[in-house]
Amino acid sequence: MSERLSPAELVKMVNEAIGPDAIALGSDDRFTTSVLSTGVLPIDYLLGGGVPRNRWTEFFGDFSTLKSYVALRCIAETQQSGGTASLIDTEHSFDPEWAESLGVNTKELLVLHPETGEAAVDVTEMLVRADTDLVVWDSVAATLPLEEQSKSELKDKHQPARLAALMSRATRKITACNRRTALLCVNQTRTSVGIVFGNPETTPGGKALPFYASHRISMRKSGKVTEAVKVTHGADTKQTTKTTAYTIRATIEKSKLTKPFQDVYFRFDLNTGTVDDVQFLVDTAIDRGVITNTKGHTWEFEGHTAKGKGAIPAMIREHDLAETLQQAIFDSRRGATRVDSSKVG
């Protein structure tokens, strides 16, 4: 009876026969998942650090739920860390001025306005094979298959599920050649007609992307913050309300890397055009017991106290405790890691 080969010997035998790096042990460094920070603290917290390399990540939701905002901030963080980023802009909605306000270096950003979905897939595959750090696809819903583009809306009949078929091919091809690229897809939501029981919400592009995605994040509006203002109209002055911020609920609907069905709430300030990180840190720290209620309405962190929950954000800013609080929150969450934004993982 012949002696069985060890795993290391089997790896050596297969690689000598087929080619170098054809097979490897599970402990090989290539299988270690590294992430790219999105630059949006609540999302990084939810994902355990950021969007993973060598994998698909899908953000989906209604309009004005910060999907494209997260994508552009992720591009900015990747560039600032020394990486290369590209944008497949199927919606033709890229605004250089807005992108630059979010930190994107437009002079180094690769932008494609594809006429067809097939062109988008081919360019994405080329970028992935070139080891581009981040490819953002905004959006899947706006991707136009060639068969639809070449047909007349008046004279021709359209076959259903063309986009689903395209995305099924795209995910297979791109996944097969991907070694280190983070693929971030933005998608919209639709309502399925005729659904009486259950959730009628669905996303364009079929089932392929949801199956291939390591993370699927649902983005939803969850309330708004208003303030009283006076509006002058001719000789009349009226009292009304003005929306100054609104709350977003981000839910991780699927995850192959962290716990699924977790969610975070965070506030987007319309005056500054940014996410209120300090308020998110305070809310999360209270929920996780990092900021403690010592007596009555007194709250304490790192030897500093605040009277009432409303005074905690001011205390954090006054004593420059945001970074310390962030580290404590990430450390308290099992399996979460803090990303060093000075490096591309």
VENFENVEN-V14012 format. One record per pair of residues at least 24 apart in sequence whose C-alpha atoms are under 7 Angstrom apart, sorted by sequence separation. I is the first residue (numbers start at 0). J is the second residue. D is the distance in whole Angstrom. If there is no record, write none. Layout:
i = {I I}
j = {J J}
d = {D D}
This chain:
i = {84 85 86 87 88 89 222 244 84 85 86 87 221 243 244 116 220 221 243 71 75 115 116 117 220 221 243 75 115 116 117 219 220 72 74 75 115 116 218 219 39 71 115 218 219 218 281 37 71 87 217 218 39 216 217 38 216 217 278 37 38 216 217 277 37 215 216 36 170 214 215 38 166 170 215 37 214 215 289 36 167 214 163 166 170 213 214 35 162 163 166 213 277 280 284 139 280 138 139 140 84 90 132 133 134 135 136 137 138 139 140 83 84 85 86 87 88 89 90 128 132 133 134 135 136 137 138 83 84 85 86 87 88 89 120 124 128 130 131 132 133 134 135 136 82 83 84 85 86 87 88 127 130 90 89 89 127 140 140 70 139 66 53 53 53 55 56 57 58 59 60 61 52 53 54 55 56 57 58 59 60 61 52 53 54 55 56 57 58 59 60 52 57 59 51 50 64 57 64 55 56 64 55 56 57 58 59 60 54 55 56 57 58 59 60 61 54 56 57 58 59 60 64 47 46 45 45 41 41 40 80 80 82 80 81 80 77 47 48 47 48 47 48 48 36 36 35 35 34 33}
j = {108 109 110 111 112 113 246 268 109 110 111 112 246 268 269 142 246 247 269 98 102 142 143 144 247 248 270 103 143 144 145 247 248 101 103 104 144 145 247 248 69 101 145 248 249 249 312 69 103 119 249 250 72 249 250 72 250 251 312 72 73 251 252 312 73 251 252 73 207 251 252 76 204 208 253 76 253 254 328 76 207 254 204 207 211 254 255 77 204 205 208 255 321 324 328 184 325 184 185 186 131 137 179 180 181 182 183 184 185 186 187 131 132 133 134 135 136 137 138 176 180 181 182 183 184 185 186 132 133 134 135 136 137 138 169 173 177 179 180 181 182 183 184 185 132 133 134 135 136 137 138 177 180 141 141 142 180 203 204 135 204 185 177 178 179 181 182 183 184 185 186 187 179 180 181 182 183 184 185 186 187 188 180 181 182 183 184 185 186 187 188 181 186 188 181 181 218 212 219 211 212 220 212 213 214 215 216 217 212 213 214 215 216 217 218 219 213 215 216 217 218 219 247 257 257 262 263 263 265 276 340 341 343 342 343 343 343 334 335 335 336 336 337 338 338 340 343 344 344 344}
d = {6 4 5 5 5 6 5 4 7 6 6 7 5 6 5 5 6 5 5 6 5 7 5 6 5 6 6 4 5 5 7 6 6 6 6 7 6 7 7 5 7 7 5 6 6 5 7 6 7 7 6 7 7 6 5 5 5 6 6 6 6 4 7 6 4 6 6 6 7 7 5 6 6 7 5 7 5 7 7 6 5 5 4 6 7 5 7 7 5 4 7 5 7 7 6 7 6 7 6 6 6 7 7 6 6 6 6 6 5 5 6 6 6 6 6 6 6 6 6 6 5 5 5 5 5 5 5 5 5 5 5 5 5 6 6 5 7 6 6 6 6 6 6 6 6 7 6 6 6 6 7 6 6 6 6 6 6 5 7 7 7 6 6 6 5 7 6 6 6 6 7 6 5 5 6 5 5 5 5 5 5 6 5 5 6 6 6 6 6 5 5 4 7 7 6 7 6 6 6 7 5 6 4 6 6 6 6 6 7 6 5 5 5 5 5 7 6 6 6 6 6 6 7 7 7 7 7 7 7 7 6 5 6 5 7 5 7 7 7 4 6 6 6 5 7 7 7 6 6 5}
